[in-house]
Amino acid sequence: MEISTDKQTETVVATDEKLSLKEKISYGFGDFGNGFMFDLGQLYLLKFFTDVAGIPAAAAGGIFLVSKLFAAVVDPIVGTSIDYRKRIGPKGKFRPYLLYGSIVLAILTVLTFISPNLSPTGKLIYAYASYMIWGLGYSFVNIPYGSLGAAMTQNAVERTSLASFRQAGSLGALFVTSIVVIPLIVRFDNPVIAYPVVMGLMSMLGVLFFYICYRNCKERIIVKDQKYKEEKVTIKAISRTFFTNKPLLTLILMTVFTISAYNLKSAMLVYFAQYNLGNAELMASMNFIIIGSSFVGVLMLPKLVKMFGKKKTAILGLGVSVVADIINFTMPSNVFLFTILASIAFIGISIPNGVTWAFVSDAIDYGEWSTGERKEGTVYSLFNFSRKLAQSLSGFLSGIGLSIVGYVPNVAQKAGTLLGIKAILLLYPAVALSLAMLVLGYLYRLTDKKHAEMVADLNSRS
């Protein structure tokens, strides 16, 4: 299979070939590297804003809301611009972004964790600007990476396998950053210095693993003799892709609930460990078990999908997480009991989060089947739009929630505040994931059988 480098045409062949284990692992390393920059913001940036930069919790929540909404608007523009590139070099359509974009993203990640010696207003402006620019840089790395999976194979089993390796990479990065960052930071006398130094180290690792993904993954763009149209990146073009893809619309709605729940858990756990359990460093040992246990869900994913199909498997995982979170809220704040139930919930949520990547690849195929145009970057960026909406929602709710329950940084919290922190951590995710189950159960119609028929029809057209 070859990709021509002439000005207007890419010549490729639809494929369902199986992938090597090396390539699958390398693909997973992409999300492993991604997490070493993305997870830092989700886990620690709110804490950095409130406790180091001195930004009030409600204002910090506003930073997440505005910055993520900005990134959500930017994503479809970035994705469509990638799809409409006229020249595709020998390195492929998506892989060059992983190589060069990850270096820029690493630098931007460190800049978000700097607290300049400015007035309160100046610090707020800097926080907004640095995080919004980071979001733009992230789009130019994450969208090509997410699109890459759909360009590697159409084989349903291989796609599920890729989704498993990607989820394993994501969890692996979350596992490492959750365990090592706080213990490293507390070794410094000054957190103003500690945060950028530690985040710089994490970001360097992220670049390394993105390079492994770039080096070992192969693009098999599943189009044949598709000519690029002289079409501008317009709202009309993006909207056409959005509204004609029903599976994508369903995934977007579901993801607003699942990712907001997932990210809110990540952001609030450090507060729960420090104040409800009395020791911020407990977060490391708790996450060692919680996130470590969630690899069970990833290992089970291919077998569960084979037994039940992607849709039922995702619903099963969501249900497990909801039940575990509700029980956990009703139990006393004991570190051992909390960790056991939180581990069960994380095993549950890791399953639909893993299946989702296969869902997105299927939605890309659906878009080509229904319109005749294959737009991996546009479809994935529209899906990423929902993730950014969810991330803005989780950051905003975390900040506003802390303000409502009376949180005051670095002091003993009142009983009502402790209960409020626990409720934000456990009850919102339970409600959000319940809604995600309803959306997926009643609105998602692209079954595995329907997808197989669709792929066969696409192949017959070539």
TABEL-V426811 format. One record per pair of residues at least 12 apart in sequence whose C-alpha atoms are under 7 Angstrom apart, sorted by the first residue. I is the first residue (numbers start at 0). J is the second residue. D is the distance in Angstrom with one decimal. If there is no record, write none. Layout:
BEGIN
I/J/D, I/J/D
END
This chain:
BEGIN
0/12/6.7, 4/86/6.4, 4/87/5.6, 4/88/5.6, 5/86/7.0, 6/85/5.9, 6/86/5.6, 7/85/5.9, 7/226/6.0, 7/227/5.8, 8/224/6.4, 8/225/6.2, 8/226/4.9, 8/227/6.5, 9/224/5.9, 9/225/6.4, 10/223/5.7, 10/224/4.8, 11/220/6.2, 11/221/6.7, 11/222/5.8, 11/223/5.0, 11/224/6.7, 12/221/6.0, 12/222/6.1, 12/223/5.3, 13/221/4.3, 13/222/5.9, 13/223/6.9, 13/458/6.7, 14/152/5.9, 14/153/6.0, 14/221/6.5, 15/152/5.2, 15/153/4.6, 15/154/4.3, 16/152/6.4, 16/154/6.7, 17/157/6.4, 18/157/7.0, 22/215/5.8, 22/216/5.4, 23/161/5.9, 23/164/6.5, 24/164/6.3, 25/211/6.0, 25/212/4.7, 25/215/6.1, 25/216/6.6, 26/165/6.6, 26/212/5.3, 26/216/6.4, 27/164/4.6, 27/165/4.2, 27/167/6.7, 27/168/4.8, 28/168/5.6, 28/208/5.5, 28/209/6.7, 28/211/6.9, 28/212/5.9, 29/208/6.1, 29/209/4.9, 29/212/5.1, 30/165/5.8, 30/168/5.1, 30/169/5.1, 31/168/4.2, 31/169/5.2, 31/171/6.2, 31/172/5.0, 31/208/6.7, 32/204/6.7, 32/205/3.7, 32/206/6.3, 32/208/4.7, 32/209/5.3, 33/205/6.0, 34/169/5.9, 34/172/5.0, 34/173/6.4, 35/172/5.8, 35/176/6.8, 35/201/5.5, 35/202/5.7, 35/204/6.8, 35/205/5.0, 36/105/6.7, 36/108/6.3, 36/201/7.0, 36/202/5.5, 36/205/6.4, 38/173/6.3, 41/262/6.3, 41/265/6.6, 41/266/5.8, 42/265/5.4, 42/266/4.7, 43/266/6.8, 45/59/6.5, 49/408/7.0, 50/408/5.9, 51/190/6.8, 51/191/6.7, 52/114/5.6, 56/398/4.8, 56/399/6.7, 56/401/6.5, 56/402/5.8, 57/398/5.0, 57/399/4.8, 57/402/5.8, 59/398/6.1, 60/394/5.5, 60/395/4.0, 60/396/6.8, 60/397/6.6, 60/398/4.1, 60/399/6.0, 61/395/5.8, 62/127/5.7, 63/391/5.2, 63/394/5.1, 63/395/5.8, 64/391/4.3, 64/392/6.2, 64/394/6.5, 64/395/5.3, 66/127/6.7, 66/130/6.3, 66/131/4.9, 67/387/5.4, 67/388/6.5, 67/390/6.5, 67/391/4.8, 68/387/6.6, 68/388/6.1, 68/391/6.3, 69/131/6.9, 70/131/7.0, 70/134/5.4, 70/135/6.1, 70/387/6.6, 71/384/4.5, 71/387/5.1, 71/388/6.3, 74/138/6.0, 74/380/5.2, 74/381/6.9, 74/383/6.9, 74/384/6.1, 75/237/6.8, 75/377/5.9, 75/380/4.9, 75/381/5.4, 76/232/6.8, 77/138/6.9, 77/139/6.8, 78/142/6.4, 78/376/4.3, 78/377/4.5, 78/380/5.1, 79/232/6.3, 79/376/6.0, 79/377/4.7, 80/232/6.3, 81/376/6.1, 82/374/5.9, 82/376/5.6, 82/377/6.7, 83/227/6.9, 85/227/6.8, 91/218/6.5, 93/143/4.8, 93/144/6.8, 93/147/6.2, 94/213/5.5, 96/139/6.6, 96/140/5.7, 96/143/6.5, 97/140/5.6, 97/144/6.8, 97/209/6.0, 97/213/6.2, 98/209/6.7, 98/210/5.8, 98/213/6.3, 100/139/6.5, 100/140/5.5, 101/140/6.3, 101/206/5.5, 101/209/6.9, 102/206/6.1, 104/133/6.8, 104/136/5.6, 104/137/6.2, 105/202/5.0, 105/203/6.7, 107/133/5.4, 108/133/6.5, 109/195/5.3, 109/198/5.8, 109/199/5.5, 110/129/6.5, 111/126/6.8, 111/129/5.3, 111/130/5.8, 112/194/6.0, 112/195/5.3, 113/195/6.0, 114/191/6.5, 142/376/6.4, 142/379/6.4, 142/380/5.8, 143/376/6.6, 145/379/6.6, 146/375/5.4, 146/376/5.7, 146/379/6.0, 147/218/6.9, 149/360/5.0, 150/218/5.5, 150/219/5.0, 150/220/4.6, 150/221/6.1, 151/217/6.4, 151/218/5.1, 151/219/4.8, 151/220/6.8, 152/219/6.6, 158/357/5.7, 159/301/6.3, 159/357/5.7, 160/301/6.4, 162/353/5.5, 162/354/6.3, 162/356/5.4, 162/357/5.7, 163/297/5.7, 163/300/6.6, 163/353/5.8, 166/297/6.8, 166/353/5.0, 167/294/6.7, 167/297/6.2, 170/290/6.8, 174/286/6.7, 174/287/6.5, 174/290/5.6, 174/291/6.7, 177/283/5.9, 177/286/6.1, 178/283/4.0, 178/284/6.7, 178/286/6.3, 178/287/6.3, 179/283/6.7, 180/197/6.8, 181/280/6.6, 182/280/6.5, 183/197/7.0, 184/197/6.8, 222/373/7.0, 223/461/6.6, 244/366/5.8, 246/362/5.8, 246/443/6.1, 246/444/7.0, 246/445/6.4, 247/362/5.7, 247/382/6.9, 249/442/6.3, 249/443/6.0, 251/382/5.7, 251/385/5.1, 253/435/4.8, 253/438/5.9, 253/439/6.5, 254/385/6.2, 254/386/6.3, 255/385/5.6, 255/386/6.2, 255/388/6.5, 255/389/4.6, 256/389/6.8, 256/431/4.9, 256/432/6.1, 256/434/6.9, 256/435/5.7, 257/431/6.6, 257/432/5.7, 257/435/6.4, 258/386/6.3, 258/389/5.6, 258/390/6.8, 259/389/4.4, 259/390/5.6, 259/392/6.2, 259/393/4.8, 260/393/7.0, 260/427/6.8, 260/428/4.3, 260/431/6.2, 262/390/6.6, 262/393/6.1, 263/393/4.9, 263/394/6.8, 263/397/6.5, 263/424/6.8, 264/424/5.4, 267/424/5.8, 268/424/7.0, 269/282/6.1, 271/420/6.5, 271/421/6.8, 274/411/7.0, 274/412/6.8, 275/332/6.9, 275/417/5.9, 276/332/7.0, 276/334/6.8, 285/338/6.1, 288/342/6.9, 289/338/6.4, 289/341/6.2, 289/342/4.2, 289/345/6.6, 290/342/6.9, 290/345/6.8, 292/342/5.9, 292/346/6.4, 293/342/6.7, 293/345/5.4, 293/346/4.0, 293/349/6.2, 295/346/6.5, 296/346/5.0, 296/347/6.7, 296/349/5.9, 296/350/5.5, 297/349/6.7, 297/350/6.4, 300/350/6.3, 308/447/6.6, 309/354/6.3, 313/350/6.1, 313/351/4.2, 313/354/6.5, 314/436/5.6, 316/347/4.1, 316/348/5.7, 316/350/5.4, 316/351/6.0, 317/347/5.8, 317/348/5.7, 317/351/6.7, 317/432/6.1, 317/436/6.5, 319/344/6.3, 319/347/5.1, 320/343/6.8, 320/344/3.9, 320/345/6.6, 320/347/4.7, 320/348/5.8, 321/429/4.6, 321/432/6.4, 321/433/6.7, 323/340/5.6, 323/341/7.0, 323/343/6.3, 323/344/5.3, 324/341/6.9, 324/344/6.3, 324/425/5.4, 324/426/6.9, 324/429/6.0, 325/425/6.9, 325/426/6.6, 325/429/6.5, 327/340/6.0, 328/421/7.0, 328/422/7.0, 328/425/6.1, 359/379/7.0, 361/450/6.9, 363/375/6.0, 363/378/6.2, 368/453/6.8, 368/457/6.3, 400/423/6.9, 401/420/7.0, 404/416/4.9, 404/419/5.5
END
